[in-house]
Every structure is written in C-alpha cells, then in structure tokens.
Amino acid sequence: MQIGVIADTHSKMRPEALEGLKGSDLILHAGDVGRDEVLDALEEIAPLVAIRGNIDKTGRAATLPDIQDLEVLGHAFYMLHDVKTFDIDPQGRYRVVIAGHSHKPHNEWIGDVLYFNPGGAGPRRFTLPITVGRLQVSKDGVVGEIVELPV
C-alpha cells in the first residue's frame, strides 16, 4: 500500500505536489492545510486523513482533529502537527510518527519507530526544499521516501 504524505500547504496546492501524490492509496495531511480547496484537491486523488495545524482557524481545516491515531496493515501510526509537542513514548506502541510544522523533511528510524516529516509542500520557507513524502506499507514493514518537487 502506498501512502502519500503532505504537510504545510498553507492554502497553496501545487500541481507538482498533486502529481507527486498520484498513485497513493491513502493521503495523510499533517496540518497547516489552509483553504478548503487543498482538501478537495487531495480527496480527488485518494481517501484523505488530515489534522489541524496551527494556522488552521477557518473552513474545513478548523474542524479537523489535532491528532490522528490510525492503523495501516497492522502498523500503528500517530500523526500530529508539531513533533515537539509529542509527549508519549512511541516505542512498542507506534510504528510511525508523522509530523509537519517545521517544513524540514525528515525520514529517520529511532529504535523501532519511523519519525517522518514530509516537509513543506506550500510556499517556500527560507531555503528549504518543496517536498512531499511517500510511505510504502506492507504487513512486513514501512519504508519512507522524501520526494523533492521540481518547482
């Protein structure tokens, strides 16, 4: 199963990001969605699970939950916007922790937990790349990939 992961769109739904997420069986948005059109565009590609980020004060994004706890093919996922607010030990409980907020792509295993931040897909922040992420999930494991967009 392929999961597309996106964050920090800040109301800007880039065509390159949509292209990078094509083929996903599920899309996760780790917050700072912005306008409703972002959610609408992502839902045209695949089922969407999204959370609210710190800028999400209006529209559909304002009604999203702060966190999502989900299971994919037997692997427990925890999604929140800012990993710095993560206050539980995921070892033995979660396989993947997904966060956004920093706009910095991150794909690192710490112990048995994959910490994954797809980076920012909206307006460029400083000199950071514009990115989305992909998670390849099977019953045997999870593999993360950061995809830099040609913008």
N, C-alpha and C positions, 0 to 999 in steps of 0.2 A: 504494500500500500504506500502511495506517495502522498505526503502531507506538505502542502505549501505553507510557508510561514512568512508573515509580513508584519511590520510594525511602523509606527511613527510616520504615517502617511500625511498627517496634518492637512487633510482635505485635498491633497494632490494625488490623484490616481494616475500614475504614469502608464502609458501604453506598454512601455518596456517591462514594467512590473507585472502587468496582466499577462504579457507574453511569457515571462519567467515562471508564472504560476500555472500556465496551461498544462493539462495532463494530471493535475492534482486530483486525488480522490476526496480530499478534505482540505480546507484552508483554515488556518488559525491566524487571527489578527491580535497582536499583543499590545493593543492600546495606542492612544493618540490617533484615533480614526479621523476625526473632523466631520466633514459633511456626510449626509446620508448617501450621497452618490458613490462614495467609496465602498460602502457595504453592498449597495445594489450591484456595482460592477463585479465585486468578488463573488457574490452569490450567483452570478451568471456562469461562473466557471465551475464551481463545486459547492457542496454544503459548507457553511461557514460557522465557525465558533469564534466569537470575538469578546474582548473585555474592554472596559473603560480605562482610558489613560487620564493623565492629569489635565489635559486640555478639553476633554470630552464633557462639555457642560450643556450642550443643546442637542436637539434632534434625537434620532435613534441611539446615537452613541451615549447619550446621557443616561439611557435606561439599561445599558449593559452592566453586567456584574463586574466587580473589582477583580475577581479571580475566577478561574475555571479549573475544575478537577475533572479529568476525563481519563478513560481507559481506551487504548487502541491495541488490538490484537494481544491482549494480556499485559500490556505495559502501562503503568500509571504515569500520567502527565499532570503537571501542575503549571498553570500559566498565570502570571501576574505582570503588571506593567514595569515595576522598578524592582530589580533583584535585591537592591539594598534594603527593601522592606520585608524581605523573605526571612521569617523568624522561626522556621521549623527545620529540624534535621531531616533531609530527604533520604538519607542512606537507609536502604531496606524498605522504604515506603514508596518512593517515586523513582522512575527510570529516567525521566526527562523533566527539567525545569526550564520553562520558556519565559523570557522577559524581553522587554523592549526598553524604551525610555532613553538610553544613553546614545542611541544612533550608532553605536560601535558594534560591528559584527563580532560574534563570539561563538565558538564551537569547541567546547572542551569537556572531556571526561574528567571528573574528580571522583575517585572511587568508582562506584557503580552507577553514578548519576551523570547524565549529559546535561551540561549547562549550555543553553542555546539562545542566542540573541540574533535575529535575522538582520540587525542593523536598521538603518532608516531608509524607507522607500519613497519618502516625500521630498520636501525641499532639502537641498544640500545643507548640512551643518558643518561649518568650518571647512576642513579639507577632507572630511570623511567620505568614503565611497557611498554610492547609492546601491543598496543591496536588498535582496530577499533571501529566504532560506528554503531548503528542501530537507525533509526528513524521510528517509526510506525505512519503513517499518515492516518487519516480518515477525512471526512468532518467536524467532531466534534472537532478534536484536533490533537496534535502531542505529542508523548511520545518518549523520548530519552533514549538510553541504551548504556553504555560503555562495550565493551567485551574485557577482558584481554585474550591475546593469550597464549597458552601453549607452550612457546618456551624455 
